[in-house]
Amino acid sequence: MTLARDNNTRIAAGLVSAALFAAFMLSPNPARGQLLSPGAPAPAATPSSDAPPPSMEPQPPVDDDSIEAAESDQPNTPPKRRLVKWNEYEGPNFTFKLGMNAMYDVATYSQDDKSKEQVGDLGDSGKWRDFRLVASGKFPKNKRGITWKAGYMYDGVSEKWLVRETGFVIPTPEIWGYVFVGRTKEGFSMLKHMTGISIWGLERFPILDATIPIMADGIRWMGYLPKAGFVWNLGYFNETMVGSRHYPYYDHQYVARAAWLPYLSEKTGKLLHLGLNLRYGDPTDNKTQLKSKPESTTAPNYLDTGVFAARHTEMIGPEVYYRDGPFMVGSEYYWIRTLSEQGDHSFQGGGVTATYVLTGETRGYNTRGGTMGFLNPRRSVFEGGTGAIEAVLTFTYTDTDSGSVQGGRLWRISPILGWYLSDGLRWTVGYGYGELDRFGKRGATQFYQSRLHFMF
């Protein structure tokens, strides 16, 4: 897709209710285990937004359609209570597993004079990007197989402690999927829906951080029809009852995401994902603000519209991803319209990414959420292997200028190298070159970034 503006043309790649909860909470689950395609293995992995991926075997290339962990049955009668590991507990009425995830970022920058006039002299910096505690479990006596999860996190961007994904996951084979009730992701955009520990780059596209809360409170239905190759997420979120909201702030959101998988092969690792996202929201106090960092958490906001009137917001955007074994290419692009008596405004942005796993692994795909998963190495460095090494090239473009609202336009290109030493340890280094058009100036920045990520 070509985006033209003035004489400086930049190219950017184009690409529901609480009744359900009560009904399915009380009814049994006689059809459990019949949601997989023929011949597919029983669920075992965890696509939770906050829980770490399993650390046993490399992730399968395609057929993970589970939504919660520790699904395997015990071959023998287990004891009444036992500590499986120091961070796990299994009892007759509930199970408990504690996890931890931490990311630390360091960065330095090279700016021209106009960039320094726009955002100041950045220099060198380092900070915690993310530190979180996550817990999950299930209720062995519940026939439906309801599970729970909870997360609490220090967010380095906002420098606040926040409640992350917390709620109940209810298998609903009667409607071909699962229902999540509580605080979770909206399900809008593959890249936004993926866990922060699983994304291939250092950060998500700026347009997503500027427009979509990382968490929301409500109910979300995730479904999958294997024969049709159809995946969906439908959600309704009402945040007027909870005081701990995530930026950008909304009172109500309605979200729909659907994807068609015309080609999906377990044997070859080939996958074609064609998706469409729709979103309608009511901003808090009839006001909103689009702001985002330049894919670097230690930098200030490069894009910022300031607060402006918006009674409603509408978003639409396609997503396309193709994977062939270790190679993947994909794109997402979004258009946002804000409506108000004071005037309507339009914004847009997205990006395109290509990745290649030099060590030959295939990044997994989860058919329940319709997302790519964590890249698990075949053999970790602690087992005498090389781990998994992934080369990434990303281009992003964001336009937050519209009439009297002038937040700036930013593009950035980023070659990145990720080394997955094990299932719980990742080291990423990246370079970026970006240009910001704001305040009547065009400033250039070079980004030199690194992230160390640890989880269990």
BAMI-17283 format. One record per residue (C-alpha): residue number from 1; x, y, z; residue in one letter. Coordinates in steps of 0.1 Angstrom, whole numbers, plus 5000, padded with zeros to 4 digits. Each point is the difference from the previous one (the first is absolute). Layout:
// BAMI-17283
PT, n, east, north, up, res
PT, NUM, X, Y, Z, A $
...
END
This chain:
// BAMI-17283
PT, n, east, north, up, res
PT, 1, 5000, 5000, 5000, M $
PT, 2, 5013, 5035, 4991, T $
PT, 3, 4994, 5028, 5024, L $
PT, 4, 5005, 5035, 4984, A $
PT, 5, 5002, 5032, 5020, R $
PT, 6, 5013, 5033, 4986, D $
PT, 7, 5034, 4996, 4983, N $
PT, 8, 5012, 4974, 5024, N $
PT, 9, 4985, 4967, 4989, T $
PT, 10, 5006, 4971, 5023, R $
PT, 11, 4990, 4964, 4991, I $
PT, 12, 4983, 4979, 5027, A $
PT, 13, 4990, 4964, 4993, A $
PT, 14, 4964, 4993, 4999, G $
PT, 15, 4984, 4973, 5013, L $
PT, 16, 4814, 4938, 5186, V $
PT, 17, 4984, 5001, 5038, S $
PT, 18, 5001, 4990, 5037, A $
PT, 19, 4972, 4975, 4994, A $
PT, 20, 5025, 4978, 4982, L $
PT, 21, 5021, 4999, 5032, F $
PT, 22, 4971, 4988, 5022, A $
PT, 23, 4987, 4975, 4975, A $
PT, 24, 5033, 4983, 4993, F $
PT, 25, 5013, 5003, 5036, M $
PT, 26, 4971, 4978, 5012, L $
PT, 27, 4998, 4975, 4972, S $
PT, 28, 5023, 4969, 4995, P $
PT, 29, 5024, 4995, 4972, N $
PT, 30, 4992, 4967, 4983, P $
PT, 31, 5016, 5009, 4967, A $
PT, 32, 5034, 5010, 5015, R $
PT, 33, 5029, 4990, 4978, G $
PT, 34, 4980, 5000, 4968, Q $
PT, 35, 5010, 5034, 4988, L $
PT, 36, 5033, 4989, 4984, L $
PT, 37, 5003, 4991, 4964, S $
PT, 38, 5003, 4963, 4993, P $
PT, 39, 5033, 4985, 5011, G $
PT, 40, 5010, 5031, 5019, A $
PT, 41, 5016, 4995, 5035, P $
PT, 42, 4982, 5009, 5032, A $
PT, 43, 5004, 5036, 5012, P $
PT, 44, 5031, 5007, 5021, A $
PT, 45, 5015, 5034, 4993, A $
PT, 46, 4990, 5034, 5014, T $
PT, 47, 4993, 5030, 4978, P $
PT, 48, 4992, 5022, 5030, S $
PT, 49, 5008, 5036, 4996, S $
PT, 50, 5020, 4999, 5032, D $
PT, 51, 5011, 4964, 5006, A $
PT, 52, 5033, 4989, 4986, P $
PT, 53, 5001, 4973, 4973, P $
PT, 54, 5007, 4964, 5010, P $
PT, 55, 5037, 4991, 5005, S $
PT, 56, 5001, 4964, 4990, M $
PT, 57, 4999, 4993, 4963, E $
PT, 58, 5003, 5023, 4970, P $
PT, 59, 4967, 5015, 4991, Q $
PT, 60, 4982, 4982, 4972, P $
PT, 61, 4998, 5020, 4967, P $
PT, 62, 4962, 5002, 4998, V $
PT, 63, 4975, 4980, 5020, D $
PT, 64, 4998, 5016, 5034, D $
PT, 65, 4963, 5008, 5007, D $
PT, 66, 5001, 4999, 5038, S $
PT, 67, 4993, 5029, 5023, I $
PT, 68, 5014, 4989, 5033, E $
PT, 69, 5028, 4980, 5015, A $
PT, 70, 5005, 4966, 5017, A $
PT, 71, 4972, 4983, 4981, E $
PT, 72, 5015, 4965, 5000, S $
PT, 73, 4983, 4974, 5022, D $
PT, 74, 5018, 4981, 5027, Q $
PT, 75, 5006, 4963, 4991, P $
PT, 76, 4998, 4990, 5036, N $
PT, 77, 4980, 5012, 5030, T $
PT, 78, 5019, 5031, 5013, P $
PT, 79, 5005, 5006, 5037, P $
PT, 80, 4976, 5023, 5018, K $
PT, 81, 5025, 5029, 4999, R $
PT, 82, 5035, 5003, 4986, R $
PT, 83, 5025, 5026, 4991, L $
PT, 84, 5010, 4993, 4964, V $
PT, 85, 5028, 5026, 5000, K $
PT, 86, 5007, 5029, 5023, W $
PT, 87, 4977, 5022, 4979, N $
PT, 88, 4972, 4975, 4995, E $
PT, 89, 4973, 4984, 5022, Y $
PT, 90, 4974, 4974, 4992, E $
PT, 91, 4971, 4992, 5023, G $
PT, 92, 4966, 4983, 4998, P $
PT, 93, 4981, 5033, 4996, N $
PT, 94, 5024, 5023, 4981, F $
PT, 95, 5034, 5002, 4985, T $
PT, 96, 5024, 5030, 5001, F $
PT, 97, 5031, 5009, 4979, K $
PT, 98, 5020, 5031, 5005, L $
PT, 99, 5021, 5016, 4972, G $
PT, 100, 5022, 5030, 4996, M $
PT, 101, 5010, 5021, 4970, N $
PT, 102, 5025, 5029, 4998, A $
PT, 103, 5014, 5021, 4972, M $
PT, 104, 5028, 5026, 5002, Y $
PT, 105, 5007, 5025, 4972, D $
PT, 106, 5031, 5020, 4992, V $
PT, 107, 5003, 5025, 4971, A $
PT, 108, 5020, 5028, 4986, T $
PT, 109, 4991, 5024, 4972, Y $
PT, 110, 5016, 5021, 4973, S $
PT, 111, 4979, 5031, 4990, Q $
PT, 112, 5003, 5028, 4976, D $
PT, 113, 4994, 5036, 5012, D $
PT, 114, 4963, 5001, 4990, K $
PT, 115, 4993, 4968, 5019, S $
PT, 116, 5016, 5015, 5031, K $
PT, 117, 4978, 5031, 4996, E $
PT, 118, 4969, 4977, 4997, Q $
PT, 119, 5006, 4976, 5029, V $
PT, 120, 5031, 5012, 5018, G $
PT, 121, 5035, 4984, 5002, D $
PT, 122, 4994, 4964, 5010, L $
PT, 123, 5034, 4986, 5008, G $
PT, 124, 5005, 4965, 5016, D $
PT, 125, 4973, 4983, 5021, S $
PT, 126, 4990, 4968, 5016, G $
PT, 127, 4969, 4989, 5019, K $
PT, 128, 4977, 4971, 5009, W $
PT, 129, 4975, 4996, 4972, R $
PT, 130, 4979, 4975, 5018, D $
PT, 131, 5000, 4980, 5032, F $
PT, 132, 4970, 4978, 5008, R $
PT, 133, 4987, 4971, 5021, L $
PT, 134, 4975, 4977, 4985, V $
PT, 135, 4980, 4972, 5015, A $
PT, 136, 4976, 4974, 4984, S $
PT, 137, 4982, 4969, 5010, G $
PT, 138, 4969, 4978, 4995, K $
PT, 139, 4973, 4983, 5020, F $
PT, 140, 5004, 4962, 4997, P $
PT, 141, 4965, 4992, 5011, K $
PT, 142, 4984, 5024, 4975, N $
PT, 143, 4988, 4978, 4970, K $
PT, 144, 5000, 5029, 4976, R $
PT, 145, 5037, 5007, 5006, G $
PT, 146, 4998, 5036, 5010, I $
PT, 147, 5034, 5016, 5007, T $
PT, 148, 5012, 5033, 5016, W $
PT, 149, 5029, 5023, 4996, K $
PT, 150, 5012, 5032, 5017, A $
PT, 151, 5028, 5024, 4993, G $
PT, 152, 5016, 5030, 5017, Y $
PT, 153, 5026, 5021, 4982, M $
PT, 154, 5024, 5029, 5003, Y $
PT, 155, 4997, 5019, 4967, D $
PT, 156, 5032, 5019, 4992, G $
PT, 157, 4983, 5022, 4974, V $
PT, 158, 4974, 5014, 5024, S $
PT, 159, 5022, 4993, 5031, E $
PT, 160, 4969, 4985, 5017, K $
PT, 161, 4990, 4967, 5015, W $
PT, 162, 4970, 4986, 4981, L $
PT, 163, 4977, 4971, 5002, V $
PT, 164, 5005, 4979, 4968, R $
PT, 165, 4980, 4972, 4986, E $
PT, 166, 4978, 4987, 5028, T $
PT, 167, 4969, 4980, 4997, G $
PT, 168, 4984, 4966, 4991, F $
PT, 169, 5003, 4981, 4967, V $
PT, 170, 4969, 4979, 4993, I $
PT, 171, 5001, 4973, 4973, P $
PT, 172, 4968, 5003, 4979, T $
PT, 173, 5000, 4972, 4974, P $
PT, 174, 4963, 5007, 4995, E $
PT, 175, 5010, 5032, 4982, I $
PT, 176, 5033, 4987, 4987, W $
PT, 177, 5024, 5017, 5023, G $
PT, 178, 5008, 5016, 5033, Y $
PT, 179, 4987, 5030, 5020, V $
PT, 180, 5022, 5022, 5021, F $
PT, 181, 4984, 5021, 5028, V $
PT, 182, 5021, 5026, 5018, G $
PT, 183, 5029, 5021, 4990, R $
PT, 184, 5016, 4990, 4967, T $
PT, 185, 5011, 5012, 4966, K $
PT, 186, 4974, 5013, 4976, E $
PT, 187, 5010, 4976, 4973, G $
PT, 188, 5005, 5028, 4975, F $
PT, 189, 5031, 4995, 4977, S $
PT, 190, 5022, 4970, 5000, M $
PT, 191, 5030, 5020, 5011, L $
PT, 192, 4981, 5017, 5029, K $
PT, 193, 4984, 4967, 5010, H $
PT, 194, 5033, 4981, 5001, M $
PT, 195, 5019, 5000, 5033, T $
PT, 196, 5027, 5026, 5004, G $
PT, 197, 5025, 4972, 5005, I $
PT, 198, 4991, 4983, 4967, S $
PT, 199, 5001, 5029, 4975, I $
PT, 200, 5029, 4998, 4976, W $
PT, 201, 5011, 5036, 5003, G $
PT, 202, 5008, 5021, 5030, L $
PT, 203, 4967, 5018, 5001, E $
PT, 204, 4966, 5000, 4983, R $
PT, 205, 4990, 5024, 4972, F $
PT, 206, 4996, 5036, 5013, P $
PT, 207, 4965, 5003, 4987, I $
PT, 208, 4989, 4971, 5022, L $
PT, 209, 5015, 5015, 5032, D $
PT, 210, 4984, 5033, 4992, A $
PT, 211, 4965, 4986, 4995, T $
PT, 212, 4994, 4967, 5018, I $
PT, 213, 5002, 4994, 5038, P $
PT, 214, 5023, 4971, 5009, I $
PT, 215, 4972, 4986, 5023, M $
PT, 216, 4962, 5005, 5003, A $
PT, 217, 4973, 4987, 5024, D $
PT, 218, 4972, 4980, 4985, G $
PT, 219, 4991, 4968, 4981, I $
PT, 220, 5017, 4985, 4970, R $
PT, 221, 4990, 4971, 4978, W $
PT, 222, 5027, 4982, 4981, M $
PT, 223, 4990, 4974, 4974, G $
PT, 224, 5014, 4977, 4973, Y $
PT, 225, 4984, 4979, 4973, L $
PT, 226, 5027, 4976, 4988, P $
PT, 227, 4983, 4988, 4968, K $
PT, 228, 4992, 5035, 4989, A $
PT, 229, 5033, 5014, 5012, G $
PT, 230, 4982, 5028, 5017, F $
PT, 231, 5013, 5017, 5032, V $
PT, 232, 4983, 5028, 5019, W $
PT, 233, 5001, 5022, 5031, N $
PT, 234, 4969, 5020, 5011, L $
PT, 235, 5000, 5022, 5031, G $
PT, 236, 4981, 5025, 5020, Y $
PT, 237, 5018, 5020, 5026, F $
PT, 238, 4985, 5024, 5027, N $
PT, 239, 5026, 5018, 5021, E $
PT, 240, 4977, 5024, 5018, T $
PT, 241, 4999, 4977, 5031, M $
PT, 242, 5038, 4997, 5004, V $
PT, 243, 5024, 5027, 5010, G $
PT, 244, 5032, 4984, 4987, S $
PT, 245, 4998, 5007, 4963, R $
PT, 246, 5027, 4998, 4974, H $
PT, 247, 5008, 5028, 4975, Y $
PT, 248, 4983, 5010, 4978, P $
PT, 249, 4970, 5003, 5022, Y $
PT, 250, 4966, 4988, 4990, Y $
PT, 251, 4966, 4994, 5016, D $
PT, 252, 4987, 4974, 4975, H $
PT, 253, 5016, 4981, 4971, Q $
PT, 254, 4985, 4976, 4974, Y $
PT, 255, 5026, 4979, 4982, V $
PT, 256, 4998, 4975, 4971, A $
PT, 257, 5029, 4981, 4984, R $
PT, 258, 4997, 4972, 4975, A $
PT, 259, 5026, 4981, 4980, A $
PT, 260, 4999, 4974, 4972, W $
PT, 261, 5027, 4974, 4998, L $
PT, 262, 4997, 4988, 4963, P $
PT, 263, 5033, 4982, 5004, Y $
PT, 264, 5013, 4983, 5032, L $
PT, 265, 5023, 4970, 4999, S $
PT, 266, 5015, 4982, 5030, E $
PT, 267, 5025, 4981, 4979, K $
PT, 268, 5016, 5029, 4980, T $
PT, 269, 4994, 5028, 5025, G $
PT, 270, 4982, 5021, 4974, K $
PT, 271, 4973, 5024, 5011, L $
PT, 272, 4980, 5028, 4984, L $
PT, 273, 4981, 5022, 5024, H $
PT, 274, 4976, 5026, 4986, L $
PT, 275, 4983, 5021, 5027, G $
PT, 276, 4978, 5031, 5004, L $
PT, 277, 4996, 5021, 5032, N $
PT, 278, 4970, 5022, 5010, L $
PT, 279, 4997, 5022, 5031, R $
PT, 280, 4976, 5025, 5014, Y $
PT, 281, 5007, 5019, 5033, G $
PT, 282, 4987, 5027, 5023, D $
PT, 283, 5029, 5020, 5014, P $
PT, 284, 4999, 5010, 5037, T $
PT, 285, 4986, 5036, 5005, D $
PT, 286, 4995, 5002, 4962, N $
PT, 287, 5037, 5007, 4995, K $
PT, 288, 5029, 4981, 4987, T $
PT, 289, 5037, 5003, 4992, Q $
PT, 290, 5023, 4982, 4976, L $
PT, 291, 5036, 4997, 5013, K $
PT, 292, 5028, 4975, 4994, S $
PT, 293, 5037, 4994, 5005, K $
PT, 294, 5021, 4993, 4969, P $
PT, 295, 5003, 4962, 5007, E $
PT, 296, 5024, 5008, 5028, S $
PT, 297, 4988, 5000, 5036, T $
PT, 298, 5029, 5021, 5013, T $
PT, 299, 4992, 5028, 4975, A $
PT, 300, 4973, 5027, 5006, P $
PT, 301, 4967, 5001, 4980, N $
PT, 302, 5008, 5010, 4964, Y $
PT, 303, 4964, 5001, 4990, L $
PT, 304, 4974, 5019, 5021, D $
PT, 305, 4968, 5016, 4989, T $
PT, 306, 4992, 5014, 5034, G $
PT, 307, 4965, 4996, 5015, V $
PT, 308, 4972, 5008, 4975, F $
PT, 309, 4962, 4994, 4999, A $
PT, 310, 4988, 4966, 4988, A $
PT, 311, 4966, 4986, 5009, R $
PT, 312, 5006, 4967, 4981, H $
PT, 313, 5029, 4983, 4982, T $
PT, 314, 4998, 4976, 4971, E $
PT, 315, 5029, 4978, 4988, M $
PT, 316, 5004, 4976, 4971, I $
PT, 317, 5030, 4982, 4986, G $
PT, 318, 5011, 4968, 4982, P $
PT, 319, 5028, 4977, 5010, E $
PT, 320, 5019, 4975, 4978, V $
PT, 321, 5026, 4975, 5011, Y $
PT, 322, 5017, 4973, 4980, Y $
PT, 323, 5023, 4974, 5016, R $
PT, 324, 5021, 4974, 4982, D $
PT, 325, 5020, 4981, 5026, G $
PT, 326, 5026, 5023, 5014, P $
PT, 327, 4990, 5029, 4977, F $
PT, 328, 4971, 5024, 5008, M $
PT, 329, 4988, 5032, 4985, V $
PT, 330, 4970, 5020, 5011, G $
PT, 331, 4983, 5034, 5001, S $
PT, 332, 4973, 5019, 5020, E $
PT, 333, 4986, 5034, 4992, Y $
PT, 334, 4973, 5020, 5018, Y $
PT, 335, 4978, 5030, 4994, W $
PT, 336, 4985, 5019, 5030, I $
PT, 337, 4972, 5025, 5000, R $
PT, 338, 4989, 5021, 5030, T $
PT, 339, 4966, 5016, 5000, L $
PT, 340, 4989, 5030, 5020, S $
PT, 341, 4977, 5031, 4998, E $
PT, 342, 5032, 5020, 4998, Q $
PT, 343, 5012, 4982, 4969, G $
PT, 344, 5010, 4966, 4987, D $
PT, 345, 5036, 4989, 4995, H $
PT, 346, 5018, 4972, 4982, S $
PT, 347, 5033, 4983, 5007, F $
PT, 348, 5018, 4969, 4986, Q $
PT, 349, 5031, 4978, 5004, G $
PT, 350, 5014, 4965, 4999, G $
PT, 351, 5030, 4981, 4988, G $
PT, 352, 5015, 4970, 4983, V $
PT, 353, 5024, 4974, 5014, T $
PT, 354, 5021, 4972, 4986, A $
PT, 355, 5018, 4975, 5022, T $
PT, 356, 5022, 4970, 4994, Y $
PT, 357, 5011, 4975, 5027, V $
PT, 358, 5037, 4993, 4991, L $
PT, 359, 5000, 4968, 5021, T $
PT, 360, 4970, 4985, 4982, G $
PT, 361, 4972, 5000, 5026, E $
PT, 362, 4965, 5009, 4992, T $
PT, 363, 4980, 5025, 5021, R $
PT, 364, 4968, 4984, 5013, G $
PT, 365, 4965, 5012, 4993, Y $
PT, 366, 4970, 4999, 5023, N $
PT, 367, 4967, 4994, 4983, T $
PT, 368, 4979, 5010, 5031, R $
PT, 369, 5013, 5035, 5001, G $
PT, 370, 5012, 5002, 4964, G $
PT, 371, 5035, 5011, 5010, T $
PT, 372, 5036, 4990, 4995, M $
PT, 373, 5017, 4986, 5031, G $
PT, 374, 5034, 5001, 5017, F $
PT, 375, 5030, 4986, 4981, L $
PT, 376, 5012, 4970, 5018, N $
PT, 377, 5035, 4987, 4992, P $
PT, 378, 5005, 4964, 4990, R $
PT, 379, 5029, 4998, 5025, R $
PT, 380, 5009, 5027, 5025, S $
PT, 381, 5036, 5012, 5006, V $
PT, 382, 4997, 4983, 5035, F $
PT, 383, 4996, 4967, 4982, E $
PT, 384, 5030, 5005, 4978, G $
PT, 385, 4980, 5015, 4971, G $
PT, 386, 5001, 5034, 4983, T $
PT, 387, 4965, 5010, 5010, G $
PT, 388, 4979, 5017, 4973, A $
PT, 389, 5011, 5031, 4981, I $
PT, 390, 4975, 5022, 4982, E $
PT, 391, 5007, 5028, 4975, A $
PT, 392, 4973, 5026, 4997, V $
PT, 393, 4994, 5030, 4978, L $
PT, 394, 4971, 5024, 5008, T $
PT, 395, 4987, 5032, 4984, F $
PT, 396, 4973, 5021, 5017, T $
PT, 397, 4982, 5031, 4991, Y $
PT, 398, 4976, 5021, 5022, T $
PT, 399, 4981, 5032, 4992, D $
PT, 400, 4983, 5018, 5029, T $
PT, 401, 4994, 5033, 4981, D $
PT, 402, 4965, 5009, 4992, S $
PT, 403, 4987, 5035, 4996, G $
PT, 404, 5005, 5020, 5032, S $
PT, 405, 5014, 4969, 5018, V $
PT, 406, 5037, 4997, 4993, Q $
PT, 407, 5017, 4971, 5017, G $
PT, 408, 5027, 4994, 4973, G $
PT, 409, 5009, 4975, 4974, R $
PT, 410, 5027, 4974, 5007, L $
PT, 411, 5016, 4972, 4980, W $
PT, 412, 5027, 4976, 5011, R $
PT, 413, 5019, 4971, 4984, I $
PT, 414, 5015, 4974, 5024, S $
PT, 415, 5023, 4970, 4995, P $
PT, 416, 5000, 4979, 5032, I $
PT, 417, 5016, 4968, 5011, L $
PT, 418, 4985, 4978, 5027, G $
PT, 419, 5019, 4972, 5018, W $
PT, 420, 4977, 4976, 5019, Y $
PT, 421, 5026, 4983, 5022, L $
PT, 422, 4972, 4978, 5016, S $
PT, 423, 4963, 5000, 5004, D $
PT, 424, 5004, 5025, 5029, G $
PT, 425, 5029, 5022, 4989, L $
PT, 426, 5002, 5023, 4970, R $
PT, 427, 5025, 5027, 4990, W $
PT, 428, 4990, 5025, 4973, T $
PT, 429, 5021, 5027, 4983, V $
PT, 430, 4987, 5024, 4974, G $
PT, 431, 5008, 5031, 4979, Y $
PT, 432, 4974, 5024, 4988, G $
PT, 433, 4999, 5031, 4978, Y $
PT, 434, 4970, 5023, 5002, G $
PT, 435, 4988, 5034, 4989, E $
PT, 436, 4974, 5021, 5019, L $
PT, 437, 4981, 5028, 4982, D $
PT, 438, 4987, 5022, 5028, R $
PT, 439, 5001, 5036, 5012, F $
PT, 440, 5007, 5011, 4964, G $
PT, 441, 5033, 4981, 5001, K $
PT, 442, 5012, 4966, 4987, R $
PT, 443, 5024, 4984, 5024, G $
PT, 444, 5019, 4967, 4996, A $
PT, 445, 5010, 4976, 5028, T $
PT, 446, 5022, 4969, 5000, Q $
PT, 447, 4990, 4975, 5027, F $
PT, 448, 5024, 4974, 5015, Y $
PT, 449, 4981, 4977, 5023, Q $
PT, 450, 5004, 4968, 5020, S $
PT, 451, 4976, 4980, 5022, R $
PT, 452, 5007, 4971, 5024, L $
PT, 453, 4969, 4980, 5008, H $
PT, 454, 4996, 4973, 5027, F $
PT, 455, 4970, 4980, 5010, M $
PT, 456, 4990, 4968, 5017, F $
END
